[in-house]
Amino acid sequence: MFLSSAHGLGANLFNTERFKVGVSATYRFSRDEEDSGRLTGAGDVDDAVEFGAFGQLHWRAFRFRGDFRQDVVDAHGGTVAELAGGIPNKPSPKDVLELEVVTHWASGSYMQSHFFHLCKPNQ
């Protein structure tokens, strides 16, 4: 089990030195249009609870990980995913240094809720 500000509340269902799979629940705070002048016309976004699954694989010198989350309270109605791959290095027993490439994907409803003002055509 874990509790993290970045990854929410979760549980590792299967966890070995090379492979990890689990589930999580993440709380995403609301955003009001009045919070910034840059949000004018973007509308408010309610608090969201996202349920998800994650996995991680260590293969040779590489680490691959993925995370998939879906809004379950219809705040933004969207889905968010993250995929990453990297090369971890342990310069000391307490430290980890990692070179990683990360990509994110979000559904149209998530993007519409959070980035509408950036996506709408100029008029």
C-alpha positions as CSV (number, residue, x, y, z in Angstrom):
1,M,0.0,0.0,0.0
2,F,1.1,3.6,-0.6
3,L,-0.1,7.2,-0.1
4,S,1.6,9.8,-2.3
5,S,0.8,13.4,-3.3
6,A,1.7,12.5,-6.9
7,H,0.2,9.0,-7.2
8,G,-2.7,9.0,-4.7
9,L,-3.7,6.0,-2.6
10,G,-2.8,2.7,-4.1
11,A,-1.7,-0.9,-3.7
12,N,0.9,-3.0,-5.4
13,L,-1.0,-6.2,-6.3
14,F,2.0,-8.0,-7.7
15,N,5.5,-6.7,-6.8
16,T,8.8,-8.4,-7.5
17,E,12.3,-7.0,-8.2
18,R,11.6,-7.0,-12.0
19,F,7.8,-6.5,-12.3
20,K,5.2,-4.5,-10.5
21,V,1.4,-4.1,-11.1
22,G,-1.1,-2.2,-9.0
23,V,-4.2,0.0,-8.7
24,S,-4.6,3.5,-7.4
25,A,-7.1,6.3,-6.6
26,T,-6.0,9.8,-7.2
27,Y,-7.7,13.1,-6.2
28,R,-7.4,16.0,-8.7
29,F,-8.2,19.4,-7.3
30,S,-10.7,21.8,-8.9
31,R,-9.8,24.8,-10.9
32,D,-11.9,28.0,-11.2
33,E,-11.9,30.2,-14.2
34,E,-11.3,33.2,-11.9
35,D,-8.0,31.7,-10.6
36,S,-6.1,33.4,-13.5
37,G,-6.8,35.8,-16.3
38,R,-5.3,33.2,-18.6
39,L,-8.3,31.0,-17.8
40,T,-10.9,33.4,-19.0
41,G,-13.4,31.5,-21.1
42,A,-12.1,28.1,-20.1
43,G,-14.8,27.4,-17.5
44,D,-14.4,25.8,-14.1
45,V,-13.3,22.2,-13.5
46,D,-14.7,20.3,-10.6
47,D,-12.7,18.1,-8.1
48,A,-12.1,14.7,-9.7
49,V,-11.4,11.3,-8.4
50,E,-9.5,9.1,-10.8
51,F,-9.2,5.3,-10.5
52,G,-6.3,3.7,-12.4
53,A,-3.9,0.9,-12.9
54,F,-0.1,1.0,-13.3
55,G,2.7,-1.3,-14.1
56,Q,6.5,-1.3,-14.2
57,L,9.0,-3.7,-15.8
58,H,12.8,-3.9,-15.2
59,W,14.5,-5.5,-18.2
60,R,18.3,-5.7,-18.3
61,A,19.5,-2.1,-17.7
62,F,16.1,-0.5,-18.6
63,R,12.9,0.3,-16.7
64,F,9.6,0.7,-18.4
65,R,6.5,2.0,-16.7
66,G,2.9,2.9,-17.5
67,D,-0.1,4.5,-15.7
68,F,-3.7,4.7,-16.8
69,R,-6.4,6.7,-14.9
70,Q,-10.1,7.3,-15.5
71,D,-12.3,10.0,-13.9
72,V,-15.1,8.2,-11.9
73,V,-17.1,11.1,-10.6
74,D,-17.6,12.8,-14.0
75,A,-15.7,16.0,-13.1
76,H,-13.9,16.0,-16.5
77,G,-15.1,12.6,-17.8
78,G,-11.7,11.8,-19.2
79,T,-8.9,9.4,-19.3
80,V,-5.2,10.1,-18.8
81,A,-2.2,7.8,-19.6
82,E,1.5,8.0,-19.1
83,L,4.2,5.8,-20.6
84,A,7.9,6.0,-19.8
85,G,11.1,4.2,-20.4
86,G,14.5,4.9,-18.9
87,I,17.9,3.8,-17.7
88,P,18.2,3.9,-13.8
89,N,21.5,4.2,-12.1
90,K,22.3,3.9,-8.4
91,P,25.4,6.1,-7.8
92,S,25.0,5.3,-4.0
93,P,22.8,3.0,-1.9
94,K,20.5,6.0,-1.1
95,D,20.4,7.7,-4.5
96,V,19.0,6.8,-7.9
97,L,19.8,8.8,-11.0
98,E,17.6,8.0,-14.0
99,L,17.5,9.1,-17.7
100,E,13.9,8.7,-18.8
101,V,11.7,9.5,-21.7
102,V,8.0,10.1,-20.9
103,T,4.9,10.6,-23.0
104,H,1.4,11.5,-21.9
105,W,-1.9,11.0,-23.6
106,A,-5.3,12.4,-22.6
107,S,-8.8,11.9,-24.0
108,G,-10.7,14.6,-25.7
109,S,-13.0,15.2,-22.7
110,Y,-10.0,15.7,-20.4
111,M,-8.4,18.1,-22.8
112,Q,-11.7,19.9,-23.3
113,S,-12.0,20.4,-19.5
114,H,-8.5,21.4,-18.8
115,F,-7.1,23.1,-22.0
116,F,-10.2,24.3,-23.9
117,H,-8.9,27.9,-24.1
118,L,-5.7,26.6,-25.8
119,C,-7.6,24.4,-28.3
120,K,-10.4,26.5,-29.5
121,P,-9.9,28.2,-32.9
122,N,-9.2,31.9,-33.2
123,Q,-12.3,33.9,-34.1
